[in-house]
Amino acid sequence: DIQMTQSPSTLSASVGDRVTITCRASQSISSWLAWYQQKPGKAPKLLIYDASSLGGGVPSRFSGSGSGTEFTLTISSLQPDDFATYYCQQYNSYSRTFGQGTKVEIK
Amino acid sequence: QVQLQESGPGLVKPSETLSLTCTVSGGSISSYYWSCIRQPPGKGLEWIGYIYYSGSTNYNPSLKSRVTMSVDTSKNQFSLKLSSVTAADTAVYYCAAAARSLAPLEYWGQGTLVTVSS
């Protein structure tokens, strides 16, 4: 089973900051990785797919990179609407796995 | 735009079977891979399994012995059954759709809370 490890678990940042979240896979998943944003009481929303492709309607301040086992999600300039929890998810194998999540808090 | 709506019992007794139905609108059930995901209160997301309209399934190995998913193409619905539930199965249960087997979860339902308690 492929394990996904995100870091950090919590991140405190200010509006305008550049923010980076890392996701590591326990084995190579090529580029079969997605990033989701979840706000309290809401379903997750797809931000990035295939490691670096922007989801529909997602602002360009969000970007993803990486392949193999190391991936990053970057928010170039944090906006008030971006305070949320972010999850990575692999879809390389028949079994899907999420990372444990990274909560982005207001500093 | 595909829309999903979960319907479930709200409350299930320990040792019983949890049943969840997901109704699909705005798209054909034969066009996507349909997943169930859960999220215990205050915790992260856990993928439960997926089903294709043909009936082909894949389940999370940690839940495989207790999970059954099925699809009803005539009603544009798919279903989850989770047997022998305990308090650890208390969670918000989501339905979601992926366009292919190697694709992210593009569409999500709003989720429904299922509590396991006597």
Interface residues (C-beta under 8 A of the other chain):
Chain A: D1 W32 A34 Y36 Q38 K42 A43 P44 K45 L46 Y49 D50 G55 Y87 Q89 Y91 N92 Y94 S95 R96 T97 F98 G99 Q100 G101
Chain B: S35 I37 G44 L45 E46 W47 Y50 N58 Y59 N60 P61 Y94 A98 S101 L102 A103 P104 L105 E106 W108 G109 Q110 G111
